[in-house]
């Protein structure tokens, strides 16, 4: 799988992610329909703004997306998702590295932060493989409940 191009998320692809992407088993936690706040943000152009990006392959098929939330002058938080049928196939590390490269080439952030549900050992392993370090955990409202999330961050080489 080649991740060919990153661009701002189109409305058609936002709708596809929100309405058609369904993850299996415990990962259904990440279905947009399970978190109405996230769902509303991704499908509403004004709420989505210019912080959401799509990642497409060499056939212009949507393979993933990510969101950048500026935390400070030098720190950005990343939220991301890989298309459900592509998860669990060893593509996560290249996906994360591609996002990291995009951030390095287009922004001046020195630190990338992210948080992931603590049960998602697979994603945590990918992030650690990309050089992210666990910096703590927090209880966070999500999907009509409160869940533990791991905080991770990485300082970029400049």
C-alpha positions as CSV (number, residue, x, y, z in Angstrom):
1,X,0.0,0.0,0.0
2,X,1.4,3.3,-1.1
3,X,0.2,6.4,0.7
4,X,0.3,8.8,-2.3
5,X,-1.2,12.1,-1.4
6,X,-2.3,14.1,1.6
7,X,-4.8,17.0,1.2
8,X,-7.6,18.7,3.1
9,X,-10.5,16.4,3.8
10,X,-13.3,16.7,1.3
11,X,-16.9,16.6,2.3
12,X,-17.5,13.3,0.4
13,X,-14.6,11.6,2.2
14,X,-15.7,13.1,5.6
15,X,-19.2,11.6,5.0
16,X,-17.6,8.2,4.0
17,X,-15.5,8.1,7.2
18,X,-18.5,9.2,9.4
19,X,-21.1,6.9,7.9
20,X,-19.4,3.9,6.3
21,X,-16.2,3.2,8.3
22,X,-17.1,0.5,10.9
23,X,-14.4,-1.2,12.9
24,X,-14.8,-4.8,14.3
25,X,-15.0,-5.9,17.9
26,X,-13.6,-3.6,20.6
27,X,-12.4,-1.3,17.9
28,X,-16.0,-0.3,17.1
29,X,-15.2,2.2,19.9
30,X,-13.7,4.3,17.0
31,X,-16.8,4.3,14.8
32,X,-17.7,8.0,14.4
33,X,-21.3,7.3,15.0
34,X,-20.4,6.2,18.6
35,X,-19.2,9.7,19.5
36,X,-21.7,12.4,18.4
37,X,-19.3,15.2,19.1
38,X,-16.6,13.7,16.8
39,X,-19.3,12.8,14.2
40,X,-20.6,16.4,14.1
41,X,-17.2,17.9,13.8
42,X,-16.0,15.7,10.9
43,X,-19.2,16.1,8.8
44,X,-19.7,19.8,9.4
45,X,-17.4,22.0,7.2
46,X,-17.4,24.9,9.6
47,X,-16.5,22.7,12.6
48,X,-14.0,20.7,10.6
49,X,-12.3,23.8,9.4
50,X,-8.9,23.2,7.8
51,X,-7.5,20.9,10.5
52,X,-8.6,17.6,8.9
53,X,-6.6,15.9,6.2
54,X,-7.2,12.9,4.0
55,X,-4.6,10.3,2.9
56,X,-5.2,8.6,-0.5
57,X,-3.3,5.8,-2.3
58,X,-2.0,5.7,-5.8
59,X,-5.5,4.9,-7.1
60,X,-6.9,8.0,-5.2
61,X,-8.7,5.7,-2.8
62,X,-9.2,7.0,0.7
63,X,-7.0,5.1,3.1
64,X,-7.0,7.3,6.2
65,X,-7.4,10.7,7.7
66,X,-5.9,12.8,10.5
67,X,-6.6,15.9,12.4
68,X,-4.1,18.5,13.7
69,X,-5.0,20.4,16.8
70,X,-2.5,23.1,17.7
71,X,-1.7,23.0,21.4
72,X,1.0,25.7,21.5
73,X,3.5,27.4,19.2
74,X,5.7,24.2,19.2
75,X,3.2,21.4,20.0
76,X,0.4,19.8,17.9
77,X,-1.9,17.0,18.9
78,X,-2.8,14.4,16.2
79,X,-5.9,12.4,15.9
80,X,-5.9,9.8,13.1
81,X,-7.7,6.9,11.6
82,X,-6.9,4.2,9.1
83,X,-9.7,2.7,6.9
84,X,-11.1,-0.3,8.8
85,X,-10.2,-3.0,6.2
86,X,-6.6,-1.8,6.3
87,X,-6.1,-2.1,10.1
88,X,-4.2,-5.1,11.5
89,X,-2.1,-5.6,8.3
90,X,1.1,-4.0,9.3
91,X,0.4,-0.7,7.6
92,X,0.1,1.5,10.7
93,X,3.8,2.4,11.1
94,X,4.1,3.7,7.5
95,X,0.8,5.6,8.0
96,X,2.0,7.3,11.1
97,X,5.4,8.0,9.6
98,X,3.7,9.6,6.5
99,X,1.7,11.9,8.8
100,X,4.8,12.8,10.7
101,X,6.7,13.6,7.5
102,X,3.8,15.8,6.4
103,X,3.9,17.7,9.7
104,X,7.6,18.2,9.4
105,X,7.4,19.4,5.8
106,X,4.5,21.8,6.4
107,X,4.6,23.1,9.9
108,X,7.1,24.2,12.5
109,X,5.9,22.0,15.4
110,X,8.7,20.5,17.5
111,X,6.5,18.1,19.5
112,X,3.7,15.8,18.2
113,X,1.3,14.5,20.9
114,X,-1.5,12.0,20.7
115,X,-3.8,10.0,22.9
116,X,-5.2,6.6,22.4
117,X,-7.7,4.4,24.3
118,X,-5.7,2.3,26.8
119,X,-7.2,-0.9,25.5
120,X,-5.8,-0.3,22.0
121,X,-2.5,-2.1,22.6
122,X,-2.1,-2.5,18.8
123,X,-2.0,1.2,18.2
124,X,0.2,1.9,21.2
125,X,2.7,-0.6,19.8
126,X,2.7,1.2,16.4
127,X,3.1,4.6,18.1
128,X,6.0,3.4,20.2
129,X,7.5,1.8,17.1
130,X,7.4,5.3,15.5
131,X,9.4,6.7,18.5
132,X,6.5,8.0,20.6
133,X,6.9,7.8,24.4
134,X,4.1,7.3,26.9
135,X,3.9,10.5,29.0
136,X,1.0,9.5,31.2
137,X,-2.7,8.7,31.1
138,X,-6.0,10.5,31.7
139,X,-9.6,9.7,32.1
140,X,-11.6,11.2,29.2
141,X,-15.2,11.6,28.2
142,X,-15.9,9.7,25.0
143,X,-18.8,7.7,23.4
144,X,-21.2,8.5,26.3
145,X,-18.8,7.2,28.9
146,X,-15.4,7.9,30.6
147,X,-12.4,5.9,29.4
148,X,-8.7,5.8,30.1
149,X,-6.5,7.1,27.4
150,X,-2.7,6.9,27.1
151,X,-0.9,10.2,26.3
152,X,2.1,9.8,24.0
153,X,4.5,12.4,22.5
154,X,7.5,12.7,20.3
155,X,10.0,15.4,19.8
156,X,10.8,16.0,16.1
157,X,14.4,16.1,14.8
158,X,15.1,19.4,13.2
